[in-house]
Amino acid sequence: MIFESWKHFAKVLGNRTRFDIITLLRKEGELSVSEICQKLGYEQSRVSHNLKCLLNCGFVEVEQRGKKRVYRTSQIADRILDVLETYMAEYHRQLVSCGVLKEEENSERKVEIQRVI
């Protein structure tokens, strides 16, 4: 159970669109879907789909303001991401140069290529 939770946590942040949305919300504070679309240049359906995931997984909160829904990062996600950003800043070089991870990536690419062929 714990491994599955970690795996899904990593999948949430490992998706470029969700990562971009979280990063934007942390920088800007509160934004509507249309504002997120405008600032990131993504289609509304893409943003809405990924906001649903972020909301379901506890990374963002939403508030209805008239006809507009405004999104912001949750307080606990902010705290966790602050700690992770500190870790990433300290260990960036080791993370990007990890030979084991590079080997795994290459193996995954080979499997994908074989599936296509």
Secondary structure, 3 states (H helix, E strand, C coil): CHHHHHHHHHHHHHCHHHHHHHHHHHHHCCEEHHHHHHHHCCCHHHHHHHHHHHHHCCCEEEEEECCEEEEEECHHHHHHHHHHHHHHHHHHHHHHCCHHHHHHHHHHHHHHHHHHC
